[in-house]
């Protein structure tokens, strides 16, 4: 979408975006849909701002009309039970509590079960970090030891948060360093001024941005395909001749 917006690739790739979004929409993947909508909102306001600054009033009107149509589409999605905002109501928020899953309590229904489970995993990970701040519980030992840190879940799970997953298993120092290495370092390394610079390397960093958002509710970095690709981006930035 960003490459299309910056006019770096053909508009025909817009069909690819539509196919991807349709796949997300029909699969009803809430996290992917949330990130897609968030991305759209950012681009939408960037487009309106650009057209407004250049006094392209007809395009501004078209942008507003398009935004209204999309908003109506989102309201239609809200009618679907799985995606309805009503099924994600927070029953109570009490900051006097000590556990995350007690501070935020969702209304009890099948659609908030996964959200409540995530909060429980967050608290389990925090308990691990609190008791093992320097070395963690050990790589790959989250499931084996989770029962000792407050989790009652019997299924194979993970922290459902990239930073908590790293810090709980490797310790806080290593967790911070690994998070920095994979998500932040590529931004620090990128300069984009060298001769013969390949502009498309810049846009690979979009993956890092998206995965930071995804990593809030899912430990994507512990999925080997995601980890390998993020590390690949880091290596490209690290060893590119222009850096």
C-alpha positions as CSV (number, residue, x, y, z in Angstrom):
1,X,0.0,0.0,0.0
2,X,2.8,2.4,0.8
3,X,4.6,1.6,-2.5
4,X,1.4,2.3,-4.3
5,X,0.9,5.6,-2.3
6,X,4.5,6.7,-3.1
7,X,4.0,5.7,-6.8
8,X,7.0,3.3,-6.7
9,X,5.1,0.4,-8.2
10,X,2.3,-0.1,-10.8
11,X,-1.3,0.6,-9.7
12,X,-2.1,-3.0,-10.8
13,X,-0.6,-4.2,-7.6
14,X,-3.6,-2.6,-5.9
15,X,-5.4,-5.8,-6.9
16,X,-3.0,-7.7,-4.8
17,X,-3.9,-5.5,-1.8
18,X,-7.6,-6.1,-2.5
19,X,-7.1,-9.9,-2.6
20,X,-5.1,-9.9,0.6
21,X,-7.7,-7.7,2.4
22,X,-10.5,-10.0,1.1
23,X,-8.7,-13.0,2.5
24,X,-8.4,-11.3,5.9
25,X,-12.0,-10.2,5.8
26,X,-13.5,-13.6,4.9
27,X,-11.3,-15.4,7.4
28,X,-12.6,-13.0,10.1
29,X,-9.1,-12.8,11.7
30,X,-9.6,-9.9,14.1
31,X,-6.0,-9.0,14.7
32,X,-5.2,-8.9,11.0
33,X,-8.4,-6.9,10.4
34,X,-7.5,-4.4,13.1
35,X,-4.0,-3.9,11.7
36,X,-5.5,-3.5,8.1
37,X,-8.0,-0.9,9.3
38,X,-5.4,0.9,11.3
39,X,-3.1,1.0,8.2
40,X,-6.0,2.2,6.0
41,X,-6.8,5.1,8.5
42,X,-3.2,6.2,8.4
43,X,-3.0,6.2,4.6
44,X,-6.4,7.8,4.4
45,X,-5.5,10.8,6.5
46,X,-2.1,11.1,4.7
47,X,-3.8,11.2,1.4
48,X,-6.4,13.8,2.4
49,X,-3.6,15.9,4.0
50,X,-1.5,15.7,0.8
51,X,-4.5,16.7,-1.4
52,X,-5.5,19.5,1.0
53,X,-2.0,21.0,1.0
54,X,-1.9,20.9,-2.8
55,X,-5.4,22.5,-3.0
56,X,-6.8,19.6,-5.0
57,X,-10.3,20.2,-3.8
58,X,-12.0,17.7,-6.1
59,X,-9.8,14.9,-4.9
60,X,-10.5,16.0,-1.3
61,X,-14.2,15.6,-2.0
62,X,-13.6,12.2,-3.5
63,X,-11.5,11.2,-0.5
64,X,-14.3,12.2,1.9
65,X,-16.9,10.4,-0.1
66,X,-14.7,7.3,-0.2
67,X,-14.1,7.5,3.6
68,X,-17.9,7.6,4.2
69,X,-18.4,4.5,2.0
70,X,-15.6,2.6,3.9
71,X,-17.1,3.8,7.3
72,X,-20.5,2.4,6.2
73,X,-18.7,-0.9,5.3
74,X,-17.1,-1.1,8.8
75,X,-20.5,-0.5,10.4
76,X,-21.9,-3.4,8.3
77,X,-19.0,-5.6,9.6
78,X,-20.1,-4.6,13.1
79,X,-23.3,-6.6,12.5
80,X,-21.3,-9.8,12.3
81,X,-21.4,-11.4,15.7
82,X,-17.7,-12.3,15.7
83,X,-16.6,-8.8,14.8
84,X,-19.3,-6.9,16.8
85,X,-17.9,-4.2,19.1
86,X,-20.6,-5.2,21.6
87,X,-18.8,-8.6,22.1
88,X,-15.6,-6.9,23.3
89,X,-17.1,-4.8,26.1
90,X,-14.9,-4.3,29.2
91,X,-16.9,-5.2,32.3
92,X,-14.6,-3.4,34.8
93,X,-11.2,-1.7,35.1
94,X,-9.7,-1.6,38.6
95,X,-6.1,-0.4,38.9
96,X,-6.0,-1.3,42.6
97,X,-5.7,-5.0,41.6
98,X,-2.2,-6.5,41.2
99,X,-2.9,-8.9,38.3
100,X,-3.5,-7.7,34.7
101,X,-6.3,-10.1,34.2
102,X,-7.9,-8.7,37.3
103,X,-7.3,-5.0,36.4
104,X,-9.1,-5.4,33.1
105,X,-12.1,-7.8,33.1
106,X,-14.0,-8.4,29.8
107,X,-17.6,-9.3,29.7
108,X,-18.1,-13.0,29.8
109,X,-18.9,-14.4,26.3
110,X,-17.2,-16.8,23.8
111,X,-15.7,-13.8,21.8
112,X,-13.7,-12.4,24.7
113,X,-12.3,-15.7,25.9
114,X,-9.1,-15.3,23.8
115,X,-8.7,-11.8,25.1
116,X,-9.0,-12.9,28.7
117,X,-6.6,-15.8,28.0
118,X,-4.0,-13.3,26.6
119,X,-4.2,-11.2,29.8
120,X,-3.6,-14.4,31.8
121,X,-0.5,-15.2,29.6
122,X,0.8,-11.6,30.1
123,X,0.5,-12.0,33.9
124,X,2.2,-15.4,33.8
125,X,5.1,-14.0,31.8
126,X,5.4,-11.0,34.1
127,X,5.6,-13.4,37.1
128,X,8.4,-15.3,35.3
129,X,10.3,-12.1,34.8
130,X,9.8,-10.9,38.3
131,X,11.2,-14.1,39.7
132,X,13.9,-14.6,37.1
133,X,14.8,-11.1,35.9
134,X,18.3,-11.7,34.6
135,X,18.2,-15.2,32.9
136,X,14.5,-16.0,32.6
137,X,13.0,-19.5,32.9
138,X,15.1,-20.7,29.9
139,X,14.6,-20.9,26.1
140,X,11.6,-23.0,25.2
141,X,10.6,-23.6,28.9
142,X,7.6,-21.2,29.0
143,X,5.0,-24.0,28.6
144,X,6.9,-26.4,30.9
145,X,7.0,-23.9,33.8
146,X,3.9,-21.8,33.2
147,X,1.9,-23.7,35.9
148,X,4.4,-22.6,38.5
149,X,3.8,-19.0,37.7
150,X,0.0,-18.8,37.9
151,X,-1.2,-20.2,34.6
152,X,-4.0,-22.8,34.7
153,X,-4.1,-23.4,31.0
154,X,-3.2,-27.0,30.0
155,X,-2.7,-26.4,26.3
156,X,0.5,-25.6,24.5
157,X,0.6,-21.8,24.4
158,X,3.0,-18.8,24.4
159,X,3.2,-15.4,25.9
160,X,1.2,-13.8,23.1
161,X,3.5,-10.8,23.3
162,X,6.9,-10.6,21.6
163,X,8.7,-8.6,24.3
164,X,7.2,-10.7,27.2
165,X,8.1,-13.9,25.4
166,X,11.7,-12.8,25.0
167,X,12.1,-11.4,28.5
168,X,10.4,-14.3,30.3
169,X,12.5,-16.9,28.7
170,X,15.9,-15.1,28.2
171,X,15.7,-12.6,31.0
172,X,15.2,-8.8,30.8
173,X,18.7,-7.8,29.6
174,X,18.7,-10.4,26.7
175,X,15.0,-9.7,26.0
176,X,15.6,-5.9,25.6
177,X,18.7,-6.6,23.4
178,X,16.9,-9.1,21.1
179,X,13.9,-6.9,20.8
180,X,16.2,-4.0,19.9
181,X,18.2,-6.1,17.4
182,X,15.2,-7.4,15.5
183,X,12.7,-4.5,15.6
184,X,14.7,-1.3,16.2
185,X,18.2,-1.8,14.8
186,X,17.1,-1.9,11.1
187,X,15.7,1.7,11.6
188,X,18.9,2.9,13.2
189,X,21.0,1.4,10.4
190,X,19.0,2.8,7.6
191,X,20.3,6.0,6.0
192,X,19.0,5.9,2.4
193,X,21.6,8.4,1.1
194,X,24.3,6.2,-0.4
195,X,25.0,6.0,-4.1
196,X,23.4,3.1,-5.8
197,X,21.0,2.8,-2.9
198,X,18.1,0.4,-3.6
199,X,15.0,2.4,-2.4
200,X,13.1,-0.9,-1.9
201,X,15.3,-1.8,1.1
202,X,13.6,1.1,2.9
203,X,10.2,-0.4,2.4
204,X,11.2,-3.7,3.9
205,X,11.1,-1.8,7.2
206,X,7.3,-1.8,6.9
207,X,7.4,-5.4,7.9
208,X,9.1,-4.5,11.2
209,X,6.5,-1.9,11.9
210,X,3.6,-4.2,11.2
211,X,5.2,-7.0,13.3
212,X,5.6,-4.7,16.2
213,X,1.8,-4.1,16.2
214,X,1.1,-7.8,15.7
215,X,3.6,-8.6,18.5
216,X,1.5,-6.8,21.0
217,X,-1.1,-9.6,21.0
218,X,0.9,-12.5,19.4
219,X,4.4,-13.8,19.9
220,X,5.2,-13.8,16.2
221,X,8.9,-13.7,16.7
222,X,8.7,-17.2,18.1
223,X,7.3,-18.4,14.8
224,X,10.4,-19.4,12.8
225,X,9.2,-18.0,9.5
226,X,8.5,-14.6,11.0
227,X,11.8,-14.6,13.0
228,X,13.8,-15.6,9.9
229,X,12.3,-12.9,7.7
230,X,12.8,-10.2,10.4
231,X,16.4,-11.3,10.9
232,X,16.9,-11.3,7.1
233,X,15.8,-7.6,7.0
234,X,18.2,-6.8,9.8
235,X,21.1,-8.5,8.0
236,X,20.3,-6.7,4.7
237,X,20.5,-3.3,6.5
238,X,23.6,-4.4,8.5
239,X,25.7,-5.6,5.5
240,X,24.4,-3.4,2.7
241,X,27.4,-1.6,1.1
242,X,25.7,1.8,1.6
243,X,25.8,1.6,5.4
